[in-house]
Amino acid sequence: MATHAPDAMKMRFYKFWQAIQLTDGLTGNEAAPLALKQAQSDAKEPDFFRGDVSATLIDDLDPTSAVDLEKAVLAFRDPFLLNRAFMIEASPPEQETCLDGAQNMDVDLVADANAGSIPSIDLPRWKKWLQEVEQFKGVNGDACKDAHPTPSFLERLLESFGDLSSAIEKSFSSKRQKPDSNSSSATQSEDRSGYPDIPPSFLDSPRGLRFLILILFYPTLADPDSYSTWHRALRVFRILSTSQRNLLAAWFADSKNICLDEFQQILQNLQQLITITFLEEFASSDMPEDAMADADNIPDQLWDFFVMRTAQKCKNALSCIDILWKANIKKREALKVWRKSVLVKGAAAMVKDTGSMQAPQTLKEEEFFNDALNSVERVLHHDYVYAMFFEHIERDSNPFAMHQNRKRPQKPKSLTEIQCKAMLNNYTFGLMAYSFCLDACNKCRFLMFDATSRQREETRQEIMNQMMQGHRRANPYLVLKVKRDNLVQDTLHRLASVRPAEFRKKLKVVFEGEAGVDEGGVKKEFFQLLVEQLYDPNYAMFHYNSTNKTYWFNPGSFESNLQYELFGALLGMAIYNSVILDIRFPTIVYDKLLADDVAGYVPCSIDNLVDVQPDMAKSLLGMLEFEGNVEEVYCRNFVASYENFGAVVEVPLKEGGETIPVTNANCGEFVELYVDWFFNRSIEDKFASFKRGFLRSMEIEEEETSPSASDPLSMLLGGRASSAGQASSGTGGETAQEADGQSQESASSPPGAGYLQRQQNTKRQTTMFLELFRPAELELLICGSQVLDFEAYKSNTDYTDGFEASSEQCKWFWEIAMQSFDDDQRRELLTFVSGSDRAPPKGLAAPEARLTISRQGPDSESLPTAHTCFNHLLMPEYSSKEKLEAKLRLALKFNQGFGII
């Protein structure tokens, strides 16, 4: 046992006593003997704890006294005092217990309530205390005698918290860089999120997280002048593990702790901090004047400086917003439960049970988007490269450490892995780790970055095989040669033998007998015609509901599951080819596509049925709310039924359901079983095929190799523009017909045979970038926006070849489109010029929707024509508005087919 001087012994005891209470969640009494034992040993003193015997709780310090505020400045560097501040005691303090060896150390042995959750915080007192500090105008104890302005106590308290936050983050980082040599690699793998070799700390205890909640209510979070200090204060949020984040999220999700307005205000303050920081760095003196608008042309050295100054600041704030995002998800789950209870129990029963009809309040997902981070594509591409190749970069920057590790650098295989490494990765802004800040279009950019990267790797490998083994030359496109009158079977036959990697290639479509060259418009029509045929009632694959104008899977369809698989594959191909599809599925379909279950099983409620089958949902709700005898009035058993080609098919909802009547007592069970049957069991095999087709385009082979170890980033950094997912339209002299001829051999096998055989021989996994999307975002990405703002479209138009915005013909065109045409005709017009009647996810003001109107010669009897590949409308210089309208209507009427003009 080590020998220590009495004062040093007392200090050591206090440090251990404070640390054990926060780390192990023990009361003062329980921690005292353990602290005494540790203090008397040779154990290293715990970090961050001051162990000040004379320290006073922050609650007891007078915010109008300079002397007390000087003590508070020191206390804000002590996690024990911060975590004990403004606590609501759930029970009276325990009576002090004297312990041998500890009774003479003046220890306040107090019990700490609520050991399993974050102890309650007296927010009104905390806010009032901070307000009085802000209003205090007394003499600052550290003020110099000269006239230079000195920071206020409110600023100094935040700086002290910043010192604590930075110290915690640096301590974790240094331990991460110098792991315990005695620890096995297995225990250092992924035990802790990001910091696997760090033993449990006071942050692992609910008591040790309270100070992080307190600081988010600090008034200067909304003050841009304090952002330099806030960047330090938020560093601690970056190192929190998943369990710690979930504890904090649970606190913020509870409306008893914080109202929605305060919750929203904290989010807005953090978003403002990110935006102002981001824009100020772009506007700094060393950056070009047009840096924001033309980020791709910023010199690499200046870009690296920008990343060094900005990335970690943004990531620290995003890691804090991540807690609010998780809290909002918990709020949404509570709202779903509430809605289900209202629908099943009825409004009167809910009021009786809870005393209120108020639903849990949540924030819209769009409020978590950050416009600044979404506005610069180079930031997105930078984050993709430096997140995917983090281990390669670490090896190159620290070759000695990597040589000791002898582990080959690898690309991450999941977003979870990226999130775990985000706190260690000093090269990224954290966009992939905290993807809630991105809109659907920019999430798709990551999918395209990955597709382009893999396409480049695969093409490179094909070229090497050609050189070494004499294989046929590589084709950078997936070419489909089809007949209009046999579209479904031709497509099915061709896609059945396509490898998942080929789905990531840009699609080229050739309609037999037509001279059109596919630069984008042909494939748009291909998708449109194929979807129309698959929706055709003659196939009977789907039921159409005229009430809400959506389609649902027909449980009695006799069509092969390969047809459903083809439909699913179209969705994935449309994403990779940036094509908007006119498909009309309810949102629950996208929930099922993103579900982990292979058949798309998701728990559903009658609330979902309202969106799909409103009449049936209304009938079931009437049964639930019926106060009479359900069995006698409704005369139903536990059986579901559907009509199949004129015959009624009945399916028992549970064993013996044909003989079990629905009564007042079991009608709730009947509704739950019916909803589950409708959404899951009735279409299980059909939806499994539909989802399998969709995921085929999202599959990657696990054995795919990373870039060369000697130059891991060469293929990505060598061509930033091409990696942005914009495929070149050139084919290197190869025609679509020649390329198609090279793949006839693989197309000769029976439909589905090649794919099923490869499924047995190759282990694949779905691309992790699909995890970025939420159901509504996936729907928006595939289907586009149905909101057509032609005013925005008019502002997003270029005029060429003799036409200007002031030209009479252009004025007439917009008057016809916006005044003479109705909504359906405007959709037909949009289809004519772009190939789709939907707007891109960002609307008609988006760059990808930009329209070009060109003069096609003098007045003539020719009809307007369009290059749908390029959103390009060509019109003769018609002599009158009436003639233009007549010709335009005629062109829309015969809007099908391609040719050379």
Solvent accessible surface area in square Angstrom, and as a share of the most:
residue,aa,sasa,rsa
1,M,185,0.82
2,A,28,0.22
3,T,135,0.78
4,H,62,0.28
5,A,62,0.48
6,P,112,0.70
7,D,119,0.62
8,A,46,0.35
9,M,29,0.13
10,K,52,0.22
11,M,74,0.33
12,R,18,0.06
13,F,0,0.00
14,Y,16,0.06
15,K,35,0.15
16,F,14,0.06
17,W,13,0.05
18,Q,5,0.02
19,A,10,0.08
20,I,20,0.10
21,Q,4,0.02
22,L,2,0.01
23,T,40,0.23
24,D,83,0.43
25,G,17,0.16
26,L,41,0.20
27,T,22,0.13
28,G,0,0.00
29,N,28,0.14
30,E,89,0.40
31,A,0,0.00
32,A,0,0.00
33,P,67,0.42
34,L,81,0.40
35,A,0,0.00
36,L,22,0.11
37,K,147,0.62
38,Q,73,0.32
39,A,0,0.00
40,Q,51,0.23
41,S,37,0.24
42,D,119,0.61
43,A,35,0.27
44,K,162,0.69
45,E,56,0.25
46,P,32,0.20
47,D,50,0.26
48,F,49,0.20
49,F,12,0.05
50,R,68,0.25
51,G,0,0.00
52,D,38,0.20
53,V,54,0.31
54,S,94,0.60
55,A,36,0.28
56,T,52,0.30
57,L,69,0.34
58,I,0,0.00
59,D,34,0.18
60,D,100,0.52
61,L,7,0.04
62,D,62,0.32
63,P,13,0.08
64,T,77,0.45
65,S,31,0.20
66,A,29,0.22
67,V,104,0.60
68,D,27,0.14
69,L,0,0.00
70,E,47,0.21
71,K,101,0.43
72,A,0,0.00
73,V,6,0.04
74,L,84,0.42
75,A,3,0.02
76,F,1,0.00
77,R,90,0.33
78,D,0,0.00
79,P,0,0.00
80,F,13,0.06
81,L,8,0.04
82,L,3,0.01
83,N,1,0.00
84,R,36,0.13
85,A,0,0.00
86,F,4,0.02
87,M,23,0.10
88,I,86,0.43
89,E,88,0.39
90,A,71,0.55
91,S,59,0.38
92,P,115,0.72
93,P,89,0.56
94,E,81,0.37
95,Q,162,0.72
96,E,105,0.47
97,T,61,0.35
98,C,91,0.55
99,L,48,0.24
100,D,128,0.66
101,G,42,0.41
102,A,5,0.04
103,Q,101,0.45
104,N,125,0.64
105,M,24,0.10
106,D,104,0.54
107,V,9,0.05
108,D,91,0.47
109,L,8,0.04
110,V,20,0.11
111,A,20,0.16
112,D,9,0.04
113,A,27,0.21
114,N,67,0.34
115,A,57,0.44
116,G,68,0.66
117,S,58,0.37
118,I,14,0.07
119,P,2,0.01
120,S,45,0.29
121,I,14,0.07
122,D,29,0.15
123,L,12,0.06
124,P,99,0.62
125,R,102,0.37
126,W,1,0.00
127,K,72,0.31
128,K,125,0.53
129,W,13,0.05
130,L,3,0.02
131,Q,97,0.43
132,E,54,0.24
133,V,4,0.02
134,E,90,0.40
135,Q,111,0.49
136,F,46,0.19
137,K,177,0.75
138,G,36,0.34
139,V,121,0.69
140,N,16,0.08
141,G,53,0.51
142,D,92,0.47
143,A,42,0.32
144,C,87,0.52
145,K,211,0.90
146,D,80,0.42
147,A,105,0.81
148,H,131,0.59
149,P,127,0.80
150,T,54,0.31
151,P,58,0.36
152,S,56,0.36
153,F,10,0.04
154,L,9,0.04
155,E,75,0.34
156,R,26,0.10
157,L,0,0.00
158,L,3,0.02
159,E,66,0.29
160,S,0,0.00
161,F,1,0.00
162,G,0,0.00
163,D,50,0.26
164,L,5,0.03
165,S,0,0.00
166,S,9,0.06
167,A,42,0.32
168,I,0,0.00
169,E,10,0.04
170,K,122,0.52
171,S,20,0.13
172,F,6,0.02
173,S,32,0.20
174,S,58,0.37
175,K,78,0.33
176,R,74,0.27
177,Q,121,0.54
178,K,165,0.70
179,P,59,0.37
180,D,81,0.42
181,S,110,0.71
182,N,137,0.70
183,S,43,0.28
184,S,60,0.39
185,S,98,0.63
186,A,75,0.58
187,T,72,0.42
188,Q,41,0.18
189,S,62,0.40
190,E,104,0.46
191,D,100,0.52
192,R,28,0.10
193,S,24,0.16
194,G,5,0.04
195,Y,1,0.00
196,P,15,0.09
197,D,29,0.15
198,I,7,0.04
199,P,83,0.52
200,P,101,0.64
201,S,20,0.13
202,F,7,0.03
203,L,1,0.00
204,D,49,0.25
205,S,4,0.03
206,P,20,0.13
207,R,5,0.02
208,G,0,0.00
209,L,0,0.00
210,R,0,0.00
211,F,1,0.00
212,L,1,0.00
213,I,0,0.00
214,L,2,0.01
215,I,3,0.01
216,L,5,0.02
217,F,26,0.11
218,Y,4,0.01
219,P,56,0.35
220,T,14,0.08
221,L,1,0.01
222,A,48,0.37
223,D,53,0.27
224,P,63,0.40
225,D,131,0.68
226,S,12,0.08
227,Y,12,0.04
228,S,84,0.54
229,T,21,0.12
230,W,0,0.00
231,H,21,0.09
232,R,81,0.30
233,A,0,0.00
234,L,0,0.00
235,R,56,0.20
236,V,0,0.00
237,F,1,0.00
238,R,12,0.04
239,I,1,0.01
240,L,1,0.00
241,S,8,0.05
242,T,77,0.45
243,S,71,0.46
244,Q,1,0.01
245,R,14,0.05
246,N,59,0.30
247,L,48,0.24
248,L,2,0.01
249,A,0,0.00
250,A,50,0.39
251,W,16,0.06
252,F,2,0.01
253,A,21,0.16
254,D,57,0.29
255,S,85,0.55
256,K,187,0.79
257,N,47,0.24
258,I,3,0.01
259,C,64,0.38
260,L,36,0.18
261,D,104,0.54
262,E,50,0.22
263,F,0,0.00
264,Q,49,0.22
265,Q,89,0.40
266,I,8,0.04
267,L,1,0.01
268,Q,87,0.39
269,N,18,0.09
270,L,0,0.00
271,Q,22,0.10
272,Q,68,0.30
273,L,0,0.00
274,I,0,0.00
275,T,40,0.23
276,I,45,0.23
277,T,7,0.04
278,F,0,0.00
279,L,77,0.38
280,E,110,0.49
281,E,24,0.11
282,F,9,0.04
283,A,86,0.66
284,S,34,0.22
285,S,122,0.79
286,D,60,0.31
287,M,15,0.07
288,P,46,0.29
289,E,185,0.83
290,D,78,0.41
291,A,2,0.01
292,M,67,0.30
293,A,98,0.76
294,D,50,0.26
295,A,8,0.06
296,D,78,0.40
297,N,111,0.57
298,I,5,0.02
299,P,70,0.44
300,D,91,0.47
301,Q,125,0.56
302,L,43,0.22
303,W,9,0.03
304,D,70,0.36
305,F,88,0.37
306,F,0,0.00
307,V,10,0.06
308,M,140,0.62
309,R,73,0.27
310,T,0,0.00
311,A,0,0.00
312,Q,35,0.16
313,K,62,0.26
314,C,1,0.00
315,K,0,0.00
316,N,6,0.03
317,A,0,0.00
318,L,1,0.00
319,S,0,0.00
320,C,0,0.00
321,I,0,0.00
322,D,12,0.06
323,I,1,0.01
324,L,0,0.00
325,W,32,0.11
326,K,52,0.22
327,A,0,0.00
328,N,1,0.00
329,I,72,0.36
330,K,78,0.33
331,K,10,0.04
332,R,75,0.27
333,E,89,0.40
334,A,48,0.37
335,L,25,0.13
336,K,122,0.52
337,V,100,0.58
338,W,49,0.17
339,R,111,0.41
340,K,72,0.31
341,S,25,0.16
342,V,29,0.17
343,L,33,0.16
344,V,39,0.22
345,K,110,0.47
346,G,8,0.08
347,A,50,0.39
348,A,85,0.66
349,A,34,0.26
350,M,9,0.04
351,V,67,0.39
352,K,174,0.74
353,D,91,0.47
354,T,88,0.51
355,G,61,0.59
356,S,52,0.33
357,M,75,0.34
358,Q,131,0.58
359,A,32,0.25
360,P,44,0.28
361,Q,100,0.44
362,T,33,0.19
363,L,5,0.02
364,K,140,0.59
365,E,38,0.17
366,E,107,0.48
367,E,58,0.26
368,F,0,0.00
369,F,45,0.19
370,N,3,0.02
371,D,119,0.61
372,A,7,0.05
373,L,0,0.00
374,N,16,0.08
375,S,70,0.45
376,V,4,0.02
377,E,69,0.31
378,R,5,0.02
379,V,0,0.00
380,L,1,0.01
381,H,5,0.02
382,H,15,0.07
383,D,2,0.01
384,Y,0,0.00
385,V,0,0.00
386,Y,39,0.15
387,A,9,0.07
388,M,1,0.00
389,F,0,0.00
390,F,17,0.07
391,E,31,0.14
392,H,4,0.02
393,I,19,0.09
394,E,57,0.25
395,R,45,0.16
396,D,83,0.43
397,S,71,0.46
398,N,72,0.37
399,P,85,0.54
400,F,139,0.58
401,A,39,0.30
402,M,34,0.15
403,H,109,0.49
404,Q,124,0.55
405,N,87,0.44
406,R,188,0.68
407,K,115,0.49
408,R,153,0.56
409,P,11,0.07
410,Q,88,0.39
411,K,24,0.10
412,P,13,0.08
413,K,105,0.45
414,S,35,0.22
415,L,10,0.05
416,T,82,0.48
417,E,50,0.23
418,I,11,0.05
419,Q,79,0.35
420,C,20,0.12
421,K,38,0.16
422,A,6,0.05
423,M,8,0.03
424,L,31,0.15
425,N,5,0.03
426,N,91,0.47
427,Y,59,0.22
428,T,6,0.03
429,F,0,0.00
430,G,2,0.02
431,L,0,0.00
432,M,3,0.01
433,A,8,0.06
434,Y,15,0.06
435,S,21,0.14
436,F,7,0.03
437,C,0,0.00
438,L,0,0.00
439,D,25,0.13
440,A,4,0.03
441,C,20,0.12
442,N,10,0.05
443,K,0,0.00
444,C,13,0.08
445,R,36,0.13
446,F,0,0.00
447,L,2,0.01
448,M,6,0.03
449,F,0,0.00
450,D,4,0.02
451,A,3,0.02
452,T,23,0.13
453,S,4,0.02
454,R,24,0.09
455,Q,36,0.16
456,R,61,0.22
457,E,28,0.13
458,E,24,0.11
459,T,38,0.22
460,R,128,0.47
461,Q,99,0.44
462,E,43,0.19
463,I,79,0.40
464,M,86,0.39
465,N,41,0.21
466,Q,66,0.30
467,M,137,0.61
468,M,147,0.66
469,Q,119,0.53
470,G,64,0.61
471,H,96,0.43
472,R,139,0.51
473,R,118,0.43
474,A,23,0.18
475,N,24,0.12
476,P,61,0.38
477,Y,17,0.06
478,L,3,0.02
479,V,3,0.02
480,L,0,0.00
481,K,81,0.34
482,V,0,0.00
483,K,94,0.40
484,R,64,0.23
485,D,130,0.68
486,N,62,0.32
487,L,1,0.00
488,V,3,0.02
489,Q,89,0.39
490,D,32,0.16
491,T,0,0.00
492,L,19,0.10
493,H,72,0.32
494,R,20,0.07
495,L,4,0.02
496,A,4,0.03
497,S,11,0.07
498,V,0,0.00
499,R,76,0.28
500,P,2,0.01
501,A,4,0.03
502,E,35,0.16
503,F,1,0.01
504,R,5,0.02
505,K,18,0.08
506,K,32,0.14
507,L,3,0.01
508,K,24,0.10
509,V,1,0.01
510,V,12,0.07
511,F,6,0.02
512,E,77,0.34
513,G,91,0.87
514,E,46,0.21
515,A,65,0.50
516,G,21,0.20
517,V,104,0.60
518,D,9,0.05
519,E,63,0.28
520,G,10,0.10
521,G,1,0.01
522,V,4,0.03
523,K,25,0.10
524,K,38,0.16
525,E,17,0.08
526,F,0,0.00
527,F,1,0.00
528,Q,63,0.28
529,L,19,0.09
530,L,0,0.00
531,V,3,0.02
532,E,94,0.42
533,Q,55,0.25
534,L,0,0.00
535,Y,21,0.08
536,D,46,0.24
537,P,115,0.72
538,N,135,0.69
539,Y,51,0.19
540,A,18,0.14
541,M,1,0.00
542,F,18,0.07
543,H,80,0.36
544,Y,103,0.39
545,N,26,0.13
546,S,87,0.56
547,T,91,0.53
548,N,46,0.24
549,K,135,0.57
550,T,23,0.13
551,Y,30,0.11
552,W,10,0.03
553,F,0,0.00
554,N,7,0.03
555,P,25,0.16
556,G,8,0.07
557,S,10,0.06
558,F,160,0.67
559,E,51,0.23
560,S,63,0.40
561,N,58,0.30
562,L,57,0.28
563,Q,10,0.04
564,Y,0,0.00
565,E,11,0.05
566,L,3,0.02
567,F,0,0.00
568,G,0,0.00
569,A,2,0.02
570,L,0,0.00
571,L,0,0.00
572,G,0,0.00
573,M,1,0.00
574,A,1,0.01
575,I,5,0.03
576,Y,6,0.02
577,N,8,0.04
578,S,87,0.56
579,V,5,0.03
580,I,33,0.17
581,L,2,0.01
582,D,44,0.23
583,I,3,0.01
584,R,96,0.35
585,F,7,0.03
586,P,9,0.06
587,T,61,0.35
588,I,15,0.08
589,V,0,0.00
590,Y,0,0.00
591,D,48,0.25
592,K,2,0.01
593,L,2,0.01
594,L,43,0.22
595,A,21,0.16
596,D,150,0.78
597,D,59,0.30
598,V,125,0.72
599,A,16,0.12
600,G,0,0.00
601,Y,106,0.40
602,V,19,0.11
603,P,117,0.73
604,C,26,0.15
605,S,20,0.13
606,I,4,0.02
607,D,44,0.23
608,N,45,0.23
609,L,0,0.00
610,V,57,0.33
611,D,92,0.48
612,V,3,0.02
613,Q,47,0.21
614,P,32,0.20
615,D,105,0.54
616,M,58,0.26
617,A,1,0.01
618,K,155,0.66
619,S,50,0.33
620,L,0,0.00
621,L,34,0.17
622,G,32,0.31
623,M,1,0.01
624,L,24,0.12
625,E,109,0.49
626,F,72,0.30
627,E,170,0.76
628,G,34,0.32
629,N,72,0.37
630,V,1,0.01
631,E,74,0.33
632,E,127,0.57
633,V,91,0.52
634,Y,64,0.24
635,C,104,0.62
636,R,62,0.23
637,N,61,0.31
638,F,0,0.00
639,V,18,0.10
640,A,0,0.00
641,S,50,0.32
642,Y,47,0.18
643,E,112,0.50
644,N,23,0.12
645,F,142,0.59
646,G,63,0.61
647,A,58,0.45
648,V,107,0.61
649,V,51,0.29
650,E,119,0.53
651,V,42,0.24
652,P,50,0.32
653,L,4,0.02
654,K,71,0.30
655,E,170,0.76
656,G,36,0.35
657,G,0,0.00
658,E,90,0.40
659,T,114,0.66
660,I,51,0.26
661,P,50,0.31
662,V,1,0.00
663,T,35,0.20
664,N,76,0.39
665,A,103,0.80
666,N,34,0.17
667,C,12,0.07
668,G,21,0.20
669,E,76,0.34
670,F,0,0.00
671,V,2,0.01
672,E,86,0.38
673,L,45,0.23
674,Y,9,0.04
675,V,1,0.01
676,D,36,0.19
677,W,11,0.04
678,F,22,0.09
679,F,0,0.00
680,N,9,0.05
681,R,104,0.38
682,S,20,0.13
683,I,1,0.00
684,E,94,0.42
685,D,76,0.39
686,K,17,0.07
687,F,1,0.00
688,A,22,0.17
689,S,2,0.01
690,F,0,0.00
691,K,5,0.02
692,R,90,0.33
693,G,0,0.00
694,F,0,0.00
695,L,35,0.17
696,R,11,0.04
697,S,0,0.00
698,M,0,0.00
699,E,20,0.09
700,I,15,0.08
701,E,37,0.16
702,E,68,0.30
703,E,108,0.48
704,E,48,0.22
705,T,98,0.57
706,S,28,0.18
707,P,8,0.05
708,S,50,0.32
709,A,56,0.44
710,S,105,0.68
711,D,68,0.35
712,P,6,0.04
713,L,23,0.12
714,S,49,0.31
715,M,39,0.17
716,L,3,0.02
717,L,78,0.39
718,G,70,0.68
719,G,24,0.23
720,R,64,0.24
721,A,81,0.63
722,S,54,0.35
723,S,0,0.00
724,A,13,0.10
725,G,10,0.09
726,Q,124,0.55
727,A,56,0.43
728,S,82,0.53
729,S,68,0.44
730,G,49,0.47
731,T,48,0.28
732,G,84,0.81
733,G,76,0.73
734,E,10,0.04
735,T,70,0.41
736,A,32,0.24
737,Q,100,0.44
738,E,88,0.40
739,A,4,0.03
740,D,4,0.02
741,G,45,0.44
742,Q,40,0.18
743,S,15,0.10
744,Q,91,0.40
745,E,138,0.62
746,S,45,0.29
747,A,10,0.08
748,S,88,0.57
749,S,38,0.25
750,P,86,0.54
751,P,58,0.36
752,G,6,0.05
753,A,44,0.34
754,G,17,0.17
755,Y,4,0.02
756,L,103,0.51
757,Q,97,0.43
758,R,53,0.19
759,Q,69,0.31
760,Q,143,0.63
761,N,108,0.56
762,T,32,0.18
763,K,150,0.64
764,R,35,0.13
765,Q,49,0.22
766,T,51,0.30
767,T,5,0.03
768,M,12,0.05
769,F,2,0.01
770,L,13,0.06
771,E,105,0.47
772,L,5,0.03
773,F,11,0.04
774,R,37,0.14
775,P,34,0.21
776,A,57,0.44
777,E,11,0.05
778,L,0,0.00
779,E,47,0.21
780,L,60,0.30
781,L,18,0.09
782,I,1,0.00
783,C,7,0.04
784,G,7,0.07
785,S,20,0.13
786,Q,109,0.48
787,V,114,0.65
788,L,39,0.19
789,D,69,0.36
790,F,12,0.05
791,E,108,0.49
792,A,25,0.19
793,Y,4,0.02
794,K,89,0.38
795,S,95,0.61
796,N,11,0.05
797,T,11,0.07
798,D,54,0.28
799,Y,46,0.17
800,T,54,0.31
801,D,100,0.52
802,G,63,0.61
803,F,6,0.03
804,E,113,0.51
805,A,68,0.53
806,S,72,0.47
807,S,23,0.15
808,E,92,0.41
809,Q,18,0.08
810,C,1,0.00
811,K,96,0.40
812,W,47,0.17
813,F,3,0.01
814,W,7,0.03
815,E,61,0.27
816,I,0,0.00
817,A,0,0.00
818,M,54,0.24
819,Q,141,0.63
820,S,51,0.33
821,F,7,0.03
822,D,78,0.40
823,D,94,0.49
824,D,99,0.51
825,Q,47,0.21
826,R,46,0.17
827,R,63,0.23
828,E,86,0.39
829,L,3,0.01
830,L,3,0.02
831,T,21,0.12
832,F,17,0.07
833,V,1,0.01
834,S,14,0.09
835,G,12,0.12
836,S,17,0.11
837,D,31,0.16
838,R,16,0.06
839,A,0,0.00
840,P,20,0.12
841,P,26,0.16
842,K,98,0.41
843,G,16,0.16
844,L,4,0.02
845,A,63,0.49
846,A,4,0.03
847,P,108,0.68
848,E,98,0.44
849,A,6,0.04
850,R,102,0.37
851,L,1,0.01
852,T,29,0.17
853,I,0,0.00
854,S,0,0.00
855,R,76,0.28
856,Q,67,0.30
857,G,25,0.24
858,P,93,0.58
859,D,63,0.33
860,S,43,0.27
861,E,122,0.55
862,S,60,0.39
863,L,61,0.30
864,P,3,0.02
865,T,40,0.23
866,A,27,0.21
867,H,64,0.28
868,T,17,0.10
869,C,35,0.21
870,F,123,0.51
871,N,16,0.08
872,H,39,0.17
873,L,0,0.00
874,L,24,0.12
875,M,0,0.00
876,P,1,0.01
877,E,64,0.29
878,Y,0,0.00
879,S,78,0.51
880,S,37,0.24
881,K,56,0.24
882,E,126,0.56
883,K,44,0.19
884,L,0,0.00
885,E,39,0.17
886,A,60,0.47
887,K,31,0.13
888,L,0,0.00
889,R,89,0.32
890,L,79,0.39
891,A,5,0.04
892,L,18,0.09
893,K,152,0.64
894,F,137,0.57
895,N,60,0.31
896,Q,122,0.54
897,G,39,0.38
898,F,60,0.25
899,G,45,0.43
900,I,122,0.62
901,I,125,0.63
